[in-house]
Amino acid sequence: MSIRTVITGTGHYLPPDVVTNDALAAIMDTSDEWIRQRSGIVTRHHAAAGVGSSDLGAEAARRAIADAGIQPSEVDFIVAATISPDYYFPGIGVMIQAELGLEGIGALDVRTQCTGFLYALSVADQYIRTRTFRKILVVAAEVQSHNLDYSNDGRDMAVLFGDGAGAVILEPAEASNGRGVLSTHLFADGRRVTDLWMRRPSSKDKPTFPPALDASDGFYPRMDGKNVFKNAVEKMPEAVRAGLRHNGLTIEQVDHLIPHQANDRISLMVAHQLKIPVEKVIRNIDRLGNTTAASIPIALDEAVKSGRIKSGDLVVLTAFGSGFTWGSAVIRW
């Protein structure tokens, strides 16, 4: 029997603290109008002090598990994606495993930044297809707000990011029913690392953390916005076309496109490049900001729970991020 990976449960969690553009304008030289025009963002959520990405991820995982109608003990593998782990090491996968009481099962961390969920989904899909595991939790969680530069030097990035987590449960199903992950497509270009990165902490330095820590010296994320924008609006459409071509599908057959919520201008440009109606593009960046690896599973869960995504719909996911990395997934819901 040929099998395919089906998403049987979705869930997400956002920390309760909502931060407006005006609140950021009170501490940096920026404005609500400037942020809206540059990014489309109006509000974002920030985690409280002492709350890490594993905490958000565990709560999103609980919700996805409940949505799938299974017991936590039925999960037999975890793939976790984040750019903002609680600690330099270990990753959040084992921490979520412990929080859920899933002693003994494997937990794999994926570090491909904004494309983290797509890469994690691709890895989990292969485990399901090869019958290695039967119920996999894929979770993406981010707390970026604790490590942003809220001075005027860092305002271009500090206004963009929000915190949150999204999760899905993956299980096998007969391919003959047509549902499930049809394919995933992953790409990278390591020549552009310094266009979007955080230089420190670095194993190239000795010691990794300087005794006299100057947070401004490479410990905040930095971005060449123009190059990131240019590449994102080129690479995401390419990844979508690769996925559709692989499955003999056309853009007209796509019911929903969920791009990584990096910047609303990027999402709209991707739609324009693909010639897909904006009404088919799922966007929530105005409320949540850029939640990095968590943005796609959060948007997916919202769309499913609201009834926007229905059984039989063709859903395409695409993301672009630091590395550069980019990719797509084609799913028959």
Secondary structure by P-SEA (a helix, b strand, c coil): cbbbbbbcccccccccccccaaaaaacccccaaaaaaaccccbbbbbcccccaaaaaaaaaaaaaaaaccccccccbbbbbbcccccccccaaaaaaaaaccccbbbbbbccccaaaaaaaaaaaaaaaaccccbbbbbbbbccccccccccccccccccbbbbbbbbbbbbcccccccccccccccccccccccccccccccccccccccccccccccbbbbaaaaaaaaaaccaaaaaaaaaaaaccccccccbbbcccccaaaaaaaaaaacccccccccccccccccccaaaaaaaaaaaaaccccccbbbbbbbccccccccbbbbcc
